Amino acid sequence: MFNTADISQVMGINRSCLPENYNQAFYFMLYYRFPKTFVVASASDTVVGYIMCRIELGLSEMRRFNLIKKGHVVSLAVLPEYRGKGVGIALASKALKSMLEYGAKESYLEVRVSNLVAVRLYEKLGFSVVKAKKNYYKDGEDAYVMARKVP
């Protein structure tokens, strides 16, 4: 699990791996509100990956007109030298299971349409593309919205 001493490493991974970056207050807000879904992976006392999520009340991404609690995967990143070793799967699996403790019925995320490696990872985790969002990212790239039931 994430602990506040990990913040600089998590932010460093975010900056080096993803074009979407957040300020420190955002990380802490997610951690304090949803600590069970903020998970880090470590190797030799060094953080090598993280996932952070939040729980929302809103319309289902999978079933029309259904108001539910859902887990939103806000960010998942793994250092390049640790990719392909099951770190991302392990992080996401732990966070998805933890969403149950908050009463989530499904989980969703946004992913760049060009990030085929991430799309394949999420498909392995049981996510499916449910829609696309045009110009979702600041640079104008579209996003897929992917969703699945929470285990």
C-alpha positions in Angstrom: 0.0 0.0 0.0 1.0 3.6 -0.5 2.4 5.5 2.4 2.9 9.3 2.4 6.7 8.8 2.4 6.3 7.4 -1.1 4.9 10.6 -2.6 8.1 11.9 -4.3 8.8 8.5 -5.9 5.2 8.1 -7.1 5.2 11.7 -8.6 8.5 10.9 -10.3 7.1 7.8 -11.9 4.1 9.8 -13.0 6.2 12.5 -14.6 8.6 10.1 -16.3 5.9 7.7 -17.6 2.8 9.7 -18.4 2.1 13.0 -20.0 -0.8 13.7 -17.5 0.7 15.0 -14.3 -0.9 16.0 -11.0 0.0 18.2 -8.1 0.9 16.8 -4.7 -2.4 17.8 -3.2 -4.3 15.7 -5.7 -2.3 12.5 -4.8 -2.9 13.1 -1.1 -6.6 13.8 -1.6 -7.0 10.5 -3.3 -5.0 8.7 -0.7 -6.8 10.2 2.3 -10.3 9.5 0.7 -9.6 6.1 -0.8 -6.4 4.7 0.8 -7.2 1.0 -0.1 -7.2 1.8 -3.8 -3.9 3.7 -3.8 -1.3 0.9 -4.2 2.4 0.9 -4.9 4.8 -1.9 -6.1 8.3 -1.9 -4.7 11.6 -3.6 -5.5 14.5 -3.2 -3.0 12.6 -0.4 -1.1 12.1 1.6 -4.3 8.7 2.3 -5.7 8.5 0.9 -9.3 4.8 1.4 -10.0 1.6 2.7 -8.6 -2.1 2.8 -9.2 -4.5 5.4 -7.7 -8.3 5.3 -7.9 -11.3 7.0 -6.5 -14.9 5.8 -5.9 -17.7 7.8 -7.5 -21.5 7.7 -7.5 -22.7 8.0 -11.1 -24.2 6.4 -14.1 -22.9 3.0 -15.0 -20.5 2.9 -17.9 -21.8 -0.5 -18.8 -25.6 -0.3 -18.3 -27.6 2.7 -19.4 -29.6 4.7 -16.8 -28.2 2.7 -13.9 -26.9 4.8 -10.9 -24.1 2.9 -9.1 -20.9 3.3 -7.1 -18.0 2.8 -9.4 -14.3 2.8 -9.1 -12.4 5.1 -11.4 -8.8 4.2 -12.2 -7.3 7.6 -12.3 -3.7 6.7 -13.0 -1.5 3.5 -13.3 2.2 3.7 -14.2 5.1 1.3 -14.0 8.8 2.1 -14.6 9.9 0.9 -18.1 12.4 -1.6 -16.7 9.6 -3.3 -14.7 7.0 -3.6 -17.4 6.1 -6.9 -18.8 6.8 -8.6 -15.5 3.2 -8.6 -14.1 3.6 -5.4 -12.0 0.7 -3.6 -13.7 -1.6 -6.6 -13.4 -0.8 -7.1 -9.8 -1.4 -3.4 -9.0 -4.7 -3.3 -10.8 -5.9 -6.6 -9.4 -5.2 -5.3 -5.8 -7.0 -2.0 -6.5 -10.0 -3.7 -8.1 -10.4 -6.0 -5.1 -10.1 -3.1 -2.8 -12.9 -1.2 -4.7 -15.3 -3.9 -3.3 -14.6 -2.6 0.2 -16.0 0.8 -0.9 -19.1 -0.8 -2.4 -18.1 -0.3 -6.1 -20.0 -2.5 -8.6 -17.9 -1.6 -11.6 -14.7 0.0 -12.5 -13.8 2.3 -15.4 -10.8 4.2 -16.8 -9.7 6.4 -19.7 -6.8 5.4 -21.8 -5.2 7.1 -24.9 -6.3 5.4 -28.1 -2.7 5.2 -29.2 -1.6 3.4 -26.0 -2.1 -0.1 -27.3 0.1 -1.7 -24.6 -2.1 -0.2 -21.9 -5.3 -1.2 -23.8 -4.0 -4.8 -24.0 -3.2 -4.8 -20.3 -6.6 -3.6 -19.4 -8.2 -6.2 -21.7 -6.2 -8.9 -19.8 -7.8 -7.5 -16.6 -11.3 -7.9 -18.1 -11.9 -4.3 -19.2 -13.7 -3.7 -22.5 -13.9 -0.5 -24.5 -17.4 1.0 -24.0 -17.0 4.3 -25.8 -14.6 6.9 -27.0 -14.1 10.5 -25.8 -13.0 12.9 -28.5 -10.2 15.3 -27.7 -10.1 14.0 -24.1 -6.5 14.8 -23.5 -4.9 18.3 -23.4 -3.0 17.5 -26.6 -6.2 16.7 -28.4 -5.8 12.9 -28.4 -9.0 10.8 -28.0 -9.5 8.4 -25.1 -11.2 5.1 -24.9 -13.4 4.6 -21.8 -12.9 1.0 -20.7 -15.1 -0.7 -18.0 -15.6 -4.0 -16.2 -17.5 -5.3 -13.3 -15.7 -5.3 -10.0 -14.7 -8.8 -8.9 
